[in-house]
């Protein structure tokens, strides 16, 4: 795989992980079905990525005279470092302090969603803002639902399954976009 395939692969892998991790909270038949569908979607995306030519993206949406943003440069590393730091800090509060393990998936979805706002800026990809808003909304809703004491299956669906589907769908959409489009997740 080449560098331009890496970002969509990461997005697809995290989409798969969101679904696989949260499907356990659902009734067994539904959980198994969602896991199978997510695995099939991931494999389909993986095949599409492997068939994609090495020059099938520029790395960022650019206008005349505007340089492409480096894909995994300093800005990317800073966004991911902030995501990890904020994510871990929240987990330290949610679990041992608040004793609210149901809220964990909401927190993770919120932080992952927010990190896409940073990546939209770093990669000069305003299209990532829609994914960022949707995932952040799912995470915030998951936190609110967990605080309201709704069943774990509902929280897992809103803050885990839906964000996983959003990530998988976003990668699928980016692979259907014109080759002049950027590396989208």
N, C-alpha and C positions, 0 to 999 in steps of 0.2 A: 504494500500500500504506500501511496505517496502522501506527502504532507497535506494536500488539499482534501484527502479522504479522512484524515485523522479527526477533525472536529465533528463531522457528521457521525463518524463511528463512535466517538465518545458520547454524543447526544443519544444515539440509538441504544448504546449499552446502558446508559443511565435510565433511559425510558424503560428498557427491559427490566432493570433492577427494581425500579419503582413498582412495576406490576408484580413481579415475582415476590418481592418482600411483603407486599400488602394484600395479595390474594389470599393468604392464609387466614385473614380475619373474616373472610366471606364463607358462606356455606360451601361445603366441599365440592359439589358439582359445579358451582359457579366459579369457584377459585381455580379448579383444574381447567375449566374451559378458558378462562382469562389467561392463565399461564400458557396454555397451548397456543392461543391466538397471539400472545405477545412474542413467544418464541418464533412462531412462523413469520410474524411481521419483521422481527429482528433479522432472521435468516434471509428474508426477501431483500431487506435493505442492505445487508452485508453483500449479497450477490450483486445488487445494483451498484454498490460502491466499488466492488472489484472490477466491474465492467467499465466503470467510468474512466475516460482517458485522463492522463496525468495533467493535461492542460485544460480541463473542464471547469475551471473557475479561476478567478483572478485573486482571490484572497480577501477582497473587500469591494464594496460598491464604490466606484471612483468616478470622478468627473474629469474632464480634460485638465491636465496639469496637476491633478491631485495624486500624490503618491499612495500606493496601497499600504495599508497597515500591516505590520508583520503579524502573522497568525499567532505564534506562541512566544512573543517577545516580552519585554519588561511589563507592559501594561496588562497583558494576559496574566502573567505571574502575580502581579499585585492584586488583581481582581480575585483570583483563585485563593491567594493567601488570606485576603479579607474574608472571603466566603468561609474558609475553613476556621479561621479565628472566631468569627461571629457565630458560626454554626456550633462549634464546640462550647463556646461560652454559654449559649442558650441551652444546650443539652445539660450542662453542669447545673443550671438553674432549674430547668424543667424536671429533671429526674430526682436528684438528691434533695433539692430545696423545696420545690413545689409538690413533689410526689405526684406528678401528672404524666405518667408514661404514655397515655393516649395522645397527648399533645405533641409527642416527639415527631411523628410523621408530618404534622402541620408545620412545625418549626422548620424541618428539613426542606419541605416544599417551598416555604416562604423564602428561606435563605437562598435556595437554588434559583428560585424565580428572580429574586433581587439581583443575583449575580449576572443574570442575562442583561439587565439594564447597563451594568458596567461593560459587559462584552459588546453591547451594541455601540457604545462610545469608542472603545478601544479598537474594535474591528471596523468601525465606520459602517455599521450594519443597522440602520434604523428599523429594518424589518424584524430584528430580534426583540424590539420593544413589545410587540404583540404577545410573543411567547412569554416574555418577562412578566407582563401584566397578568396574563392568564394563570401562570404558575403561582405568582405571588398571591393572586386572589384565591386560588385553591388552598394555598398554605394558610392564609389568614382565616378563611372559612373553616379549615380544619382545626385551627386553634380555637376559634369561637365555638365550634361544635363540641370539641373536647371539654372546654370549660363549662359548657351547658350540660355535660353529662350524657350526651347521646351515645348510642351503642358504638362499640369499636368498629364494627363493620361499616358504619356510615362514615366515620372519620377516615378510615382506611380508603374508602372509595373516593371521597371528595379530595383528600390530601395526598393520596398515594396512587390509586389506579388512574384517576383522571390526569394528573400531571405526567404519569408514565405514557399514557396515550397521547398527550400533547407533545411530548418529546419525540415519540415515534412518528407521529403525524407531521411534525415540523421537519424532520429529516426527510420523510417521504416527499413532502412538498418541495423541499429544496432540491431534491434530485430530479424533479419534473420541471424545475425552473430552467430558463435558458442558460446555456453555458457561460454567458457573459456575467451571470449573477455570481454572487460571492459564495464563499463557504458559509452556508447557513446551518443552523442546528435546529 
